[in-house]
Amino acid sequence: MKGNNIDNIAGFRLEEFCRSCNCPYQQEIERLENVDGGVLEVRDCCKEQCTQTRYDLIQYFRDHKYIRNGPKLDIKECNAETAYEFNSWLEKNCVKIIKKRDGEV
């Protein structure tokens, strides 16, 4: 990627992935966002009971043309099993997932 100014590029949000795989927790969160309370409890369930694997999330990145921006990391060092844990690991290690621009290699 040319330059390091990625502030104006849309970054990945885990909710996109959760919506695409019809996560019941994400559906409940969206339902509760218009109602008072309950969202935090559902988010906690999501963290603890995510059913998607990190490999599902990696494939989603590939399919939707997302790329990593940040430090080079050895994914083998990551012991995350779920998509939620893997996304948290990426964030903790300052890796941004951004949409690949047309013509970018």
N, C-alpha and C positions, 0 to 999 in steps of 0.2 A: 504494500500500500504506500502510495507516495505521500510524504509528509506525515505528521502525527496529529493533525487537527481532525479529530473524529467527533467533536462536540455536535456538529450539525448532521451527523449520520444517525439514523434510527438504530438503536441498539435492541438486542433481543430481550424480551421479557418472558419469564417462565410461563406466565398465563397464556401466552400464544400457543405454546406446546400443549399445555393442559387442555385448552379448548379443542385443539385439533384431535386429541385422542379421547375426547368426550369424558374427561375425568369427572366423576360424580361430585368430588369435593369442589372443583372449580365451578361446576354448575350451581352448587349450593351457595358458594361464596357470592356469585353473581346475583343469585336470587335474594340473598340477605343484604346486599349492599344498599338496597332500597328500603330496608327495614332496620329499625334500631336494634343493635346488638347481635350477637351470635357469630359474627364473622371471625373473630379471633379464635374461638373454639374450633371452628371448622378448619382454619389455617393450621392450628396445632395438629389436628387429625391428619391433614395433608402432609405435614412434615413427617409424622410418625408412620403413616400408612400408605405412602406413595407406592403405586403398583407398577409404574413405568421404570425401566432400567436405564442406566446411563447410556447403554448402547442404543436404546430407543431414541434418546435425546441426541446423541451424536449423529444418528441417521437422519433425524429431523433437520439438524443443521446442514447436512449435506444436501438433502432434498430441497431445502428452501434457500440454498445458496448463502448461508451464513459463513463467515470466516472469523478466526480468532485474531485479536489484536492485543498484544501485551507480551509479557515475558514468555520465553520458550519453556514449556514444562513437559516433563515426561509423564504422560497420562498413566503409565504403569505404576507410578508412585501414588496414584490416587486410589484409595480403598473404598470409594463411594460405590454403592450398589444401585441406588435408586437415582432417577433423574433429578429429584429434588436435592439429594446429597451432592451429586455431581455439579449441579448448577451452583450450589453454595460453595463448593471447593473452588470452582472457577472464579467466583466473586472474591473469595478470601485471598486468592493468589493474583488479584488485580488483572484478570483476563477479561476483556470485553468481547462479546460476541456481536458482530455487526453484519449488516446486510452487504453482500458483495455487490459492487457496482458493475454495471455493464462494461465489458472489455477488460476487467481486472482478472489477473491470473491467480 
